[in-house]
Amino acid sequence: MDQKYLTIKLALSKVGENRYRSRIERSPLGASKGSGFDFELTQNDWDAINDFIKKMPGVDLRAIDVKTMGNKLYSLAFGSEVGGKYKECLTLTKSGRRSPRIRLAISVVNEDLLRIPWEYLHDGNEFLLRQNHTIIRVIDELTEGRAPYCPIKRLLIAIANPGSQDPKNSDFTPFDADQHKTELEKRLESFAGFTSEILMPATRVELESKIRDGNFDALYFLGHGTFSDPQEGQLILETEENKDDPLDPGELSSWLSNTSGGQSIRFVYLNSCATSQTDPENVFAGVAQRLMLGGDIDAAVAMQTKVQQKAALEVALAFFDEMLRGSVPEQALALARFKARDHHSWGIPVIFSSIAGPEELERNRIAALLSADSESSFAFVLGNFRMGVPVVTAGDKEYTLSPVVSYCYPGETFSVRDTRSAFDVLRLVSQIADPSRIHLRTATDLEEGPQCTHWFLFGSKSNSKVAYMLKNYSTSFQFDYDPLDNPGCWMLKDLEMEIDYLLQSPNTSKRGEYDTSEDFGIIEKVVDDGKVFFLVAGLGDRATRGCGWYLYEKWKELFDEFGNKSFRIILRFPAGLEFKDAKRISRQSALLFTSHATAGDDDT
């Protein structure tokens, strides 16, 4: 798989009183020369930084203030040889179409550097995060991991809003939790193969029970956070009486480590103030840092300071849009930050990651398109023949050839083109699934062997299970091989649009006539009660072959259009041309599909 990211590890450290050092420790072009770039932060510098941090949550931070601070931070991080090496690396991103990824490593003993908002880095032309960069904070004291490829499938949403019934019950100002909950539910309900559960109010007993039951792979916490005496970050849950109930991150980490179900939470989004703030004496006193220390999660999003509720909601909604479309967390946050409509809140979220690189982003997207995860299993179902006769339609007939041919295989066989179609789709599925989870089935042995979560059915007339699938799981299409009003033809009916597509019966055509005829095929994805069906079917086998090829070659376009939802498309295979000349048809008009067609009306 092609490398999509160019990772630059930038290390920041303290080397003396008010003296600091930046150094590129790792990049595709090696480390920066020498020991790095040494810089000084005077008391005036710290006053300016502290004043900026105090203003970050509010509306009185001007755009010019954000740019000025970003310029200052860039001059510190990328001075001298460090900046030169960084710019050399950027030349590789232009030629290779790779996105720059800065892994910001700050030792746990340098708390003063940790609290600087490096996410606002500005090179004089633009903020780095607006130049397709991602900035990830890593903790070198923790072990580097690899990205789990599977997208989020089961999300626990925990909302705590103490004082909402009586403000006297809480030291924190209540917020509009109902609006946040409603907007989040509305956004999430459109994703197929995805489930979420909302715990509101999030009490200690209920939250522990939900996490330890092991039914979720991600946690989104909405509520208050704090960092105060004792010097440790806390999440503020609520009691049954709607009062404050502080939760230490160590206790939350122990819940994550002791799950009893089949799932474990690997990602946490803390939409809570100050959840990445930490202590000079103990960097793991911060909520996000402590959760990373536990080793049970791969990444955590947290807030550097207080954050405005509206901006926090805008970013969170956009973040889950991207995650559910298959992005890894750091890429999802990079794309979501600028949905905040002010000019500064986008820099408040911080992402911590133990992931060496998001190179598996493409696998995430394939998994999202297929609505698959690491536990999914896949059955490839082909129609089977004996002596050229589909087995399932032959009944108790004797399979004989007259006259008898000397060299003849008497056992069951597959259509060559159906099989090649299946091979193309297999090339896609095998990028996300272990071979042990992929099974070849025939229409006659479908019920034998392991029961799978995903079913790929190839062919039409040759595969009786196609008709079964269309009857029981789809109301969109129907194949008719003996239409009364069009004798001598096979027909694909688009039942929803009431449009028919015809092909002269290949089995009665003259030799070579079928391959020079116009043909039609469909690709349909159906998600139904935990099972996922993909129908890859043409009227003739040339179209079936082309539909499998189209799914493999055009999966990115399908993903961009449909995400992880069900979809259905019709393909036209022009007469006399290769199957690779397939043209997509707009279902609404039966004309060739163009970018101006409304996918929501025509193809979903």
C-alpha positions in Angstrom: 0.0 0.0 0.0 1.3 3.4 -0.9 2.6 5.6 1.9 0.1 8.5 2.4 1.9 10.5 5.1 5.3 12.0 5.7 6.1 11.8 9.4 8.5 14.2 11.0 9.3 13.7 14.7 10.0 17.0 16.3 11.5 16.8 19.8 11.4 19.8 22.2 13.4 19.8 25.4 14.8 22.1 28.2 18.6 22.5 28.3 19.0 25.2 31.0 17.4 28.1 32.8 15.0 29.5 30.2 17.0 27.7 27.5 15.3 25.1 25.2 16.1 23.0 22.2 14.2 21.8 19.1 15.5 19.0 16.9 14.1 16.8 14.2 14.9 13.3 15.5 13.3 11.4 12.6 12.1 12.0 9.1 12.4 10.4 5.6 15.5 12.5 5.1 17.0 11.7 8.5 17.6 13.9 11.6 18.5 17.6 11.6 22.2 18.4 11.8 24.0 18.7 15.1 22.3 18.9 18.5 19.4 21.0 17.1 18.3 24.6 17.4 18.7 26.3 20.8 16.3 29.1 21.8 15.5 31.2 24.8 12.2 32.1 26.4 12.5 35.3 28.5 10.1 36.3 31.2 8.4 38.7 28.7 8.0 35.7 26.3 6.4 33.6 29.1 4.1 36.5 30.0 2.9 36.8 26.4 2.4 33.0 26.2 0.5 32.9 29.5 -1.7 35.8 28.5 -2.5 34.1 25.2 -3.4 30.8 27.0 -5.7 32.7 29.4 -7.5 34.3 26.4 -7.9 31.0 24.4 -11.3 30.0 25.7 -12.8 33.5 25.2 -14.0 35.6 22.3 -11.6 38.5 23.0 -8.7 36.7 21.2 -8.1 38.6 18.0 -7.2 36.9 14.7 -3.9 38.9 14.6 -3.1 37.7 18.1 -3.4 34.1 17.0 -1.2 34.6 13.9 1.4 36.5 15.9 1.6 33.7 18.5 1.8 31.1 15.7 4.7 33.0 14.0 6.5 33.1 17.3 6.1 29.4 18.0 7.2 28.5 14.5 10.4 30.6 14.9 11.2 28.6 18.0 10.4 25.1 16.7 11.9 25.5 13.2 14.9 27.7 13.6 18.2 27.2 11.8 19.1 23.7 10.6 15.8 22.3 12.0 13.8 24.6 9.7 16.0 23.7 6.8 15.4 19.9 7.3 11.7 20.5 7.7 11.5 22.4 4.4 13.5 19.7 2.6 10.9 17.2 3.8 8.1 19.3 2.5 9.5 19.0 -1.1 8.8 15.2 -0.8 5.1 15.9 0.0 4.6 17.8 -3.2 6.1 15.1 -5.5 4.6 12.1 -3.6 1.2 13.7 -2.7 1.8 12.9 0.9 0.5 14.9 3.9 3.0 16.2 6.4 2.6 14.8 9.9 4.4 16.3 12.8 4.8 14.0 15.9 5.5 16.5 18.6 7.6 14.8 21.4 8.1 16.7 24.6 9.7 14.9 27.5 7.6 14.6 30.6 10.1 16.6 32.6 9.4 19.7 30.4 6.0 20.7 31.6 6.5 24.3 30.7 6.9 23.3 27.1 3.9 20.9 27.3 1.4 23.7 28.1 2.4 25.9 25.0 -0.3 25.7 22.3 1.9 24.4 19.5 -1.2 23.6 17.4 -1.1 27.3 16.3 2.2 27.0 14.5 2.2 29.5 11.6 5.0 29.7 9.0 4.4 33.3 8.0 2.0 32.3 5.2 -0.5 30.1 6.9 -1.1 28.0 10.0 0.4 24.5 9.5 -2.8 22.9 10.3 -4.5 24.7 7.5 -1.8 23.4 5.1 -2.9 19.8 5.3 -0.6 19.1 8.2 -1.5 17.0 11.2 0.1 17.7 14.6 0.1 14.9 17.1 1.4 14.9 20.6 3.4 11.8 21.6 4.8 10.8 24.9 8.2 9.2 24.4 8.0 7.5 27.7 5.2 5.3 26.3 5.5 2.5 23.9 4.8 3.2 20.3 1.9 1.2 18.8 0.2 0.5 15.5 -3.2 1.8 14.4 -6.1 -0.6 14.7 -7.6 -0.5 11.2 -11.3 -0.9 12.1 -13.4 2.2 12.2 -15.6 3.0 15.2 -18.5 0.7 15.3 -19.8 1.0 18.9 -19.7 4.4 20.6 -20.5 5.1 24.2 -21.6 8.7 24.7 -21.5 9.8 28.4 -23.0 13.2 29.3 -22.7 14.6 32.8 -24.3 18.0 33.6 -24.4 18.5 37.4 -26.4 21.5 38.5 -28.7 21.4 35.5 -31.8 20.9 37.8 -30.5 23.2 40.5 -27.4 25.3 39.9 -26.8 25.3 43.7 -25.9 21.6 43.4 -22.7 22.3 41.4 -19.6 24.4 41.4 -19.8 24.4 37.6 -22.1 26.3 35.2 -24.7 24.0 33.6 -24.7 23.8 29.8 -27.2 22.9 27.1 -26.7 19.2 27.1 -30.0 18.4 25.4 -29.0 20.4 22.3 -25.6 18.7 22.1 -27.3 15.3 22.6 -29.9 16.0 19.9 -27.4 17.2 17.3 -25.1 14.3 18.0 -27.9 11.7 17.7 -29.1 13.3 14.4 -25.6 13.1 12.9 -24.9 9.5 14.0 -28.1 7.9 13.0 -27.3 8.0 9.3 -24.3 5.7 9.5 -25.0 2.1 8.6 -23.5 -0.7 10.7 -22.8 1.7 13.5 -24.4 1.8 17.0 -24.2 4.3 19.8 -25.6 4.5 23.3 -26.1 7.6 25.3 -25.6 7.5 29.1 -27.2 10.7 30.5 -26.8 11.5 33.3 -23.4 9.8 33.5 -23.1 8.6 37.1 -20.1 6.8 38.5 -21.9 3.4 38.9 -23.5 3.5 35.4 -20.4 4.6 33.6 -18.2 2.0 35.2 -20.8 -0.7 34.3 -21.1 0.4 30.7 -17.3 0.5 30.2 -16.5 -2.8 32.0 -19.3 -4.7 30.1 -17.0 -4.4 27.1 -19.6 -3.5 24.5 -17.9 -0.4 23.1 -14.8 0.5 21.2 -14.9 4.3 21.7 -15.9 6.7 24.5 -17.1 10.3 24.0 -17.4 12.2 27.3 -19.3 15.5 27.4 -19.1 17.4 30.6 -16.9 19.5 32.8 -13.2 18.8 33.5 -10.9 20.5 36.0 -7.3 20.7 37.0 -6.9 21.9 40.6 -5.7 21.0 44.1 -4.7 18.3 44.5 -2.7 18.8 41.3 -4.6 16.2 39.2 -7.0 16.4 36.3 -10.5 15.1 36.9 -13.7 14.6 35.0 -16.9 15.8 36.7 -19.6 13.1 36.7 -22.9 13.6 38.5 -24.7 11.9 41.3 -28.3 10.7 41.2 -29.1 13.9 43.1 -27.5 15.9 40.2 -24.5 17.0 42.3 -20.8 17.1 41.4 -18.9 13.7 41.5 -15.2 14.1 40.6 -13.7 11.1 38.8 -9.9 10.6 39.0 -8.3 9.5 35.7 -6.6 6.6 37.4 -10.0 5.1 38.3 -11.3 5.6 34.8 -8.1 3.9 33.5 -8.7 0.9 35.7 -12.2 0.5 34.2 -10.8 0.6 30.7 -8.3 -2.1 31.7 -10.8 -4.5 33.2 -13.5 -5.1 30.7 -15.4 -8.4 30.6 -17.0 -8.3 27.2 -15.7 -8.8 23.6 -14.9 -5.2 23.0 -12.5 -2.8 24.7 -12.4 1.0 24.3 -9.4 2.0 22.2 -10.2 5.7 21.6 -11.4 8.4 24.0 -12.7 11.9 23.1 -12.9 14.2 26.1 -15.1 17.2 25.3 -14.2 18.7 28.6 -12.2 21.7 29.7 -8.5 21.4 30.7 -8.4 17.6 30.1 -4.9 17.8 28.6 -3.6 20.2 31.3 -0.9 18.6 33.5 1.4 19.2 36.5 5.2 20.2 36.5 5.9 17.4 39.0 3.8 14.7 37.3 3.0 14.9 33.6 0.6 12.0 33.9 -1.6 14.0 36.3 -3.5 15.2 33.3 -6.6 13.2 32.3 -5.6 12.4 28.7 -2.0 11.7 29.7 -3.1 9.3 32.5 -5.3 7.4 30.2 -2.5 7.0 27.6 -0.2 5.8 30.4 -2.7 2.9 31.1 -1.9 1.6 27.7 -5.5 0.5 26.9 -6.2 3.3 24.4 -4.4 4.2 21.2 -5.4 7.8 21.0 -7.2 10.5 23.0 -8.6 13.9 22.1 -8.6 16.4 25.0 -8.8 20.2 25.5 -5.9 22.4 26.4 -8.1 25.0 28.2 -11.7 25.9 28.6 -13.6 25.8 25.3 -16.8 27.5 24.1 -19.7 25.0 24.0 -20.8 26.0 20.4 -17.3 25.6 19.0 -16.8 22.3 20.9 -20.0 20.9 19.4 -19.1 22.0 15.9 -15.7 20.3 16.0 -17.1 17.1 17.7 -19.8 16.6 15.1 -17.3 17.1 12.2 -14.9 14.8 14.0 -17.3 11.9 14.2 -18.4 12.5 10.6 -14.8 11.8 9.6 -14.2 8.9 12.0 -17.3 7.1 10.8 -16.2 7.6 7.2 -13.0 5.6 8.1 -10.5 8.2 9.1 -8.0 7.5 11.9 -8.5 9.9 14.9 -5.6 12.3 14.1 -6.8 12.8 10.5 -10.4 13.2 11.6 -9.4 15.9 14.0 -7.3 17.7 11.4 -10.3 17.8 9.1 -12.7 18.7 11.8 -10.9 21.5 13.6 -11.9 24.3 11.2 -15.6 23.6 11.5 -15.4 25.9 14.5 -16.6 29.1 13.1 -14.5 31.4 15.2 -10.8 32.1 14.5 -9.2 30.4 17.4 -11.1 27.5 19.0 -9.7 25.1 16.4 -6.4 25.1 18.2 -7.8 24.1 21.6 -8.2 20.3 21.0 -5.0 18.3 21.4 -4.6 14.7 20.2 -2.3 12.3 22.0 -1.4 9.1 20.1 0.8 6.1 20.6 0.4 5.2 16.9 3.6 5.2 14.8 1.7 6.3 11.7 -1.7 6.5 10.2 -0.6 4.5 7.1 -3.6 2.2 7.6 -6.0 5.1 6.7 -6.8 3.4 3.4 -7.6 0.2 5.1 -9.9 2.1 7.5 -11.8 3.5 4.5 -12.2 0.1 2.9 -13.5 -1.3 6.1 -15.9 1.6 6.4 -17.2 1.1 2.9 -17.8 -2.6 3.6 -19.2 -1.8 7.1 -16.6 -4.3 8.5 -14.4 -4.5 11.6 -11.7 -6.8 12.9 -14.3 -9.5 13.8 -16.1 -9.6 10.4 -16.1 -12.7 8.3 -16.7 -12.9 4.5 -18.5 -15.4 2.3 -18.0 -15.3 -1.5 -21.0 -17.1 -3.0 -20.7 -18.4 -6.6 -23.2 -20.2 -8.7 -22.1 -23.8 -9.5 -22.5 -25.8 -12.8 -22.3 -29.4 -13.9 -21.9 -30.0 -17.6 -22.7 -26.3 -18.2 -26.1 -26.5 -16.4 -26.6 -24.5 -13.2 -26.8 -27.1 -10.5 -29.6 -25.4 -8.5 -31.9 -25.3 -11.6 -31.3 -28.7 -12.9 -33.3 -30.6 -10.3 -32.7 -34.4 -10.5 -31.7 -34.4 -14.1 -28.9 -36.6 -15.3 -25.8 -34.5 -16.3 -25.0 -36.0 -19.7 -23.4 -34.8 -22.9 -24.5 -36.1 -26.2 -22.3 -37.1 -27.9 -20.0 -37.9 -25.1 -16.7 -35.9 -25.2 -13.5 -37.8 -24.4 -12.0 -35.1 -22.1 -14.7 -33.7 -19.9 -14.7 -32.7 -16.3 -17.8 -34.4 -14.6 -17.7 -32.4 -11.3 -19.1 -29.1 -10.4 -17.5 -25.9 -11.9 -17.8 -22.2 -11.8 -18.4 -19.6 -14.5 -15.0 -18.2 -15.4 -16.2 -14.6 -15.6 -18.1 -14.9 -12.3 -14.9 -16.2 -10.7 -12.8 -13.5 -12.0 -15.3 -10.9 -10.7 -15.0 -12.6 -7.3 -11.2 -12.4 -7.5 -11.3 -8.7 -8.0 -13.5 -8.2 -5.0 -11.3 -10.5 -3.0 -8.3 -8.2 -3.8 -10.3 -5.5 -2.0 -11.4 -7.5 1.0 -8.0 -9.2 1.6 -6.6 -5.7 2.4 -8.6 -5.7 5.6 -9.3 -9.3 6.5 -7.1 -12.2 7.5 -7.4 -15.2 5.0 -9.0 -17.3 7.7 -12.0 -15.0 7.7 -12.7 -15.3 4.0 -14.7 -18.3 2.8 -15.7 -19.6 -0.7 -19.2 -20.9 -0.9 -21.5 -22.2 -3.6 -25.2 -21.6 -4.0 -25.8 -25.2 -2.9 -23.6 -25.3 0.2 -24.5 -21.8 1.5 -25.7 -23.1 4.9 -22.6 -25.3 5.5 -19.5 -24.1 7.3 -19.1 -20.9 9.4 -21.8 -18.4 9.3 -20.4 -15.1 8.1 -21.3 -11.4 8.7 -20.7 -10.4 5.1 -22.0 -12.1 2.0 -20.8 -11.3 -1.6 -23.0 -12.9 -4.2 -21.8 -13.1 -7.8 -23.8 -13.7 -11.0 -27.6 -13.6 -11.7 -29.2 -16.5 -13.5 -26.3 -18.8 -12.5 -26.8 -18.1 -8.8 -30.1 -18.9 -7.2 -29.1 -17.1 -4.0 -29.2 -13.8 -5.9 -32.9 -14.1 -6.3 -33.2 -15.1 -2.7 -31.3 -12.1 -1.6 -33.3 -9.7 -3.7 -36.6 -11.1 -2.4 -35.7 -11.1 1.3 -33.2 -8.2 1.7 -33.8 -5.8 -1.1 -36.8 -4.3 -2.9 -34.8 -2.4 -5.5 -34.1 -4.8 -8.3 -35.4 -8.0 -10.0 -34.0 -10.2 -12.7 -36.5 -11.7 -15.2 -35.2 -14.3 -17.6 -38.6 -14.9 -19.4 -40.5 -11.6 -19.5 -43.9 -12.0 -21.1 -43.7 -8.6 -22.9 -40.2 -9.1 -24.2 -39.8 -12.8 -25.2 -36.3 -13.9 -26.1 -34.7 -11.3 -23.7 -33.4 -11.2 -20.2 -34.5 -8.2 -18.1 -33.1 -6.2 -15.2 -35.9 -4.3 -13.5 -35.3 -1.2 -11.4 -38.4 -1.6 -9.3 -38.0 1.7 -7.5 -37.6 3.8 -10.6 -39.8 1.6 -12.8 -37.2 1.3 -15.5 -36.3 -1.9 -17.4 -32.9 -2.8 -19.0 -32.9 -5.5 -21.7 -30.4 -8.0 -23.1 -31.1 -10.6 -25.8 -30.9 -14.0 -24.2 -27.3 -15.0 -24.3 -28.1 -18.7 -24.2 -30.0 -18.4 -27.5 -27.7 -15.9 -29.2 -25.3 -16.9 -32.0 -21.7 -17.5 -31.1 -19.9 -14.3 -30.3 -23.1 -12.2 -30.5 -23.4 -11.7 -26.7 -19.9 -10.1 -26.4 -20.9 -7.5 -29.0 -24.2 -6.7 -27.2 -24.9 -4.0 -24.7 -25.2 -5.4 -21.2 -26.2 -4.1 -17.7 -25.2 -5.0 -14.2 -25.7 -3.9 -10.6 -23.7 -3.4 -7.4 -25.9 -3.3 -4.3 -25.0 -3.1 -0.7 -27.6 -3.9 1.9 -27.1 -3.8 5.7 -29.8 -5.8 7.5 -29.8 -6.8 11.2 -26.1 -7.1 11.6 -25.5 -8.7 8.2 -24.1 -7.1 5.2 -24.9 -8.2 1.6 -23.1 -7.2 -1.6 -24.7 -8.2 -4.8 -22.4 -8.1 -7.8 -24.5 -9.2 -10.7 -24.9 -8.7 -14.4 -27.6 -9.8 -16.8 -24.8 -11.6 -18.6 -21.5 -12.8 -17.2 -19.5 -10.1 -19.0 -21.4 -7.5 -16.9 -20.9 -9.6 -13.7 -17.2 -9.6 -14.5 -17.3 -5.8 -15.0 -19.2 -5.1 -11.8 -16.5 -6.9 -9.7 -13.8 -5.0 -11.4 -15.7 -1.7 -10.9 -16.1 -2.3 -7.1 -12.4 -2.9 -6.8 -11.2 -0.1 -9.0 -13.8 2.6 -8.0 -14.2 1.9 -4.3 -12.7 5.3 -3.3 -15.3 7.1 -5.4 -18.1 4.9 -3.9 -16.8 5.6 -0.4 -16.6 9.4 -1.0 -20.2 9.3 -2.2 -21.8 6.8 0.2 -19.5 6.4 3.2 -20.5 3.3 5.1 -24.2 3.4 4.1 -26.1 1.0 1.9 -26.1 1.9 -1.8 -27.1 0.6 -5.2 -25.8 1.5 -8.6 -26.4 0.3 -12.2 -23.6 0.0 -14.7 -23.9 -0.1 -18.5 -21.5 -2.1 -20.6 -21.4 -0.7 -24.1 -21.7 -3.1 -27.0 -18.4 -4.4 -28.4 -16.2 -2.7 -25.7 -14.2 -4.1 -22.8 -15.9 -4.5 -19.4 -13.5 -1.8 -18.2 -15.4 0.7 -20.4 -18.4 0.4 -17.9 -20.5 3.5 -17.6 -22.6 4.3 -14.5 -26.2 5.0 -15.1 -28.3 7.6 -13.3 -31.2 5.5 -11.9 -33.6 8.4 -12.0 -33.2 9.2 -15.6 -31.6 6.0 -17.0 -29.0 8.3 -18.6 -25.3 8.1 -18.0 -24.4 9.2 -14.5 -22.6 12.5 -14.2 -21.3 14.5 -11.3 -24.4 16.8 -11.6 -26.7 13.9 -10.8 -28.1 13.9 -7.3 -26.7 10.8 -5.7 -29.3 11.0 -2.9 -32.1 10.8 -5.4 -30.6 8.5 -8.0 -28.4 6.0 -6.3 -29.2 5.5 -2.7 
